[in-house]
Amino acid sequence: MILQTYGLLQESAMFYRRATELAPADFRWIYYLALVEADQGQCDQASSNFRRALRIKSDYLAAKLRLANCLLASADWEASRKLYTEILKRDPVNPNA
């Protein structure tokens, strides 16, 4: 996480990837990897990892929101619309949805 904080995204991704291999059921490493991939513009890979993370912790709205953003950036309009709608139903005052 320190590497990510200092903008060393490739290095962060490498360590998060290794952490997901060592602890494949640990939400946080998959989620952090997806965040780094999204920040690098790798939305296809990030979307895949956000989905993996949400299979572990399905109620985590921040992951759903980041997934919706990646889907929107990838021009998957319908999937992103469904996620934004779901987020707004659970959190109607969410300014990011």
BATOR-634934 format. One record per atom (N, C-alpha, C, CB): residue in one letter; x, y, z. Coordinates in pm, whole numbers, plus 50000, padded with zeros to 5 digits. Glycine has a CB too. Layout:
N
AXYZ/...
END
This chain:
97
M500814988150000/M500005000050000/M500865012550000/M499075000050119/I502025011750059/I502925023350060/I503375026549918/I504155020750152/L503685016249841/L504095018549702/L502975025449624/L504465005149634/Q501755020949646/Q500605026949578/Q500435041549619/Q499325019049610/T500625044349745/T500515058049796/T501485067449725/T500755058349947/Y502675062349695/Y503695070449629/Y503635069449476/Y505055066249676/G502555063949424/G502355063649280/G503135052949206/G502715076749224/L503685043549277/L504435032549215/L503445021149184/L505605027549308/L502635023549082/L501515014649055/L501935001049001/L500575021148958/Q502915000748912/Q503364987848859/Q503934979048969/Q504414989948748/E504724984949054/E505314977549165/E504224972749262/E506344986249239/S503254981449288/S502144977749375/S501384965949318/S501204989749396/A501094966649189/A500354955849124/A501094942549138/A500134959048976/M502404942949124/M503204930849136/M503024924649275/M504684933849108/F503114932849378/F502974927649514/F501544923349545/F503434938249614/Y500554930949498/Y499164927049520/Y498844913949448/Y498204938249473/R499374912349328/R499174899949253/R499724888049332/R499844900849114/R500914889749388/R501524879149468/R500694876649594/R502974882849506/A500194887149656/A499364885449776/A498084877749743/A499024899149838/T497504880249625/T496284872849588/T496594858149562/T495634879049463/E497814855049520/E498214841049504/E498354834249640/E499534840049424/L498904841449735/L499124835849869/L497844835049951/L500164844149944/A496934844549928/A495674845050004/A494524847949907/A495734855950117/P494154837949825/P493154840349720/P491754843849770/P493074828349634/A491464841349896/A490144844649949/A490134857550029/A489644833350035/D491244864750029/D491344877250104/D490894888950015/D492814879450155/F489774894550052/F489154905349974/F490104916849946/F487944910550046/R490814921150048/R491574933650036/R492624933149927/R492234936950167/W493354922049910/W494414921749810/W493844921949668/W495294909349829/I492754915049649/I492104915149517/I491574929249487/I490934904749511/Y490964935349587/Y490414948749571/Y491514958949544/Y489624952849696/Y492604958449620/Y493704967849597/Y494334965849460/Y494764966349706/L494444953449417/L494964950749283/L494054956949178/L495104935449259/A492764955249195/A491804961149101/A491904976449099/A490374956849136/L492084982549215/L492224997049222/L493445001849142/L492345001649367/V494554994849160/V495784998549090/V495594996648939/V496974990149141/E494984985648900/E494754983148757/E493844993948698/E494134969148735/A492804997748771/A491915008348723/A492665021548710/A490715009948819/D493515024648807/D494295037048802/D495295037048686/D495045039048933/Q495685025148641/Q496595024048528/Q495835023648395/Q497465011648542/G494515024248401/G493715023948280/G493475009948225/G494365032148175/Q493754999848304/Q493544985948263/Q492164981348310/Q494664976648320/C491134987348251/C489774985248302/C489274970948283/C488834994648235/D489684964048178/D489224950348161/D489724941548275/D489704944648026/Q491004942548304/Q491574934648414/Q491024939248548/Q493114935748414/A490904952248565/A490354957548691/A488914952748712/A490394973048692/S488114952948607/S486724948248618/S486674933748663/S486004949748483/S487544925648606/S487614911548644/S487944910148793/S488654904148558/N488894917848840/N489284916948981/N488254923349075/N490634923549001/F487584934049031/F486504939449114/F485404928949130/F485934952549052/R485104921749022/R484104911149030/R484554899949125/R483824905248890/R485824896349116/R486374886249209/R486214890849354/R487864883449179/A486554903349378/A486444908849514/A484984908849560/A487024923149520/L484084912349472/L482664912949509/L482064899049532/L481884920049401/R482674888749476/R482224875249507/R482534871749653/R482884864949413/I483544878149708/I483924875949848/I483124884949941/I485434878349867/K482974897449902/K482304907449987/K481304915049900/K483354917350053/S480164908849878/S479204913849779/S478534927049816/S478154903549757/D478594930949941/D477914943149985/D478814955449988/D477324941050121/Y480044954249939/Y480994965349947/Y480724975349834/Y482464960049940/L480064986349867/L479614996049767/L480765002749691/L478775006549832/A481865005249759/A482995011749691/A483505003049576/A484145014649791/A483534989949595/A483974980849488/A482964980949374/A484154966449543/K481684981249408/K480654981849304/K480764994849224/K479244980549366/L481005005749295/L481135018549228/L482345018849135/L481235029649330/R483475013849182/R484675013549097/R484475004248978/R485895008949179/L483774993048999/L483454984248887/L482564991348786/L482774971348937/A481554998348835/A480665005748745/A481445016248666/A479535012548825/N482395022948730/N483215032848660/N484065026348551/N484125040148760/C484635014648582/C485435007548482/C484575002948365/C486134995448546/L483394998048396/L482494993648289/L482095005348201/L481244986848347/L481845016748262/L481515028848186/L482685032948097/L481145040348281/A483895032548152/A485095036148073/A485325026247960/A486325036648163/S484845013947977/S485005003647873/S483815003447776/S485164989947937/A482925013247790/A481755014747704/A480745003247720/A482185015747559/D480724997147837/D479714987047867/D478564994347938/D480294975247957/W477815001847858/W476815011147910/W475755004047995/W476145018447795/E475234993047945/E474134986348015/E474574980748150/E473564975247929/A475704974048155/A476194968448281/A476504979548382/A477444959848257/S477104990448335/S477425001448427/S476135008048477/S478335011948358/R475145009648390/R473875015548431/R473205007148540/R472935017048309/K473224993948522/K472614985048621/K473304986348757/K472674970448573/L474624986948754/L475354988348881/L475095001748948/L476864986548858/Y475125012648869/Y474835025748926/Y473435026048987/Y474975036748819/T472475019948918/T471105019448969/T471035011649100/T470175013048865/E471735000349104/E471774992249227/E472405000049343/E472564979249202/I473485007249313/I474155015149417/I473215025949470/I475445021549361/L472515032749379/L471595043349421/L470415038049501/L471085050849300/K469985025849472/K468905019949551/K469355017449695/K468425006649487/R470595013249711/R471125010349845/R471585023049916/R472285000449836/D472015032849838/D472555045149897/D472095056949812/D474135044749908/P470835061249830/P470235071349741/P470945084949739/P468825073449780/V471755087749838/V472415100749842/V473885099749803/V472285106949980/N474275088449746/N475665086649706/N475985096149591/N475935071849664/P476855105849612/P477135115749508/P477945110149391/P477885127349568/N478575098549409/N479395092849303/N478635083849209/N480525085249363/A477435079849247/A476635071149161/A475695079649084/A475865060549242/
END
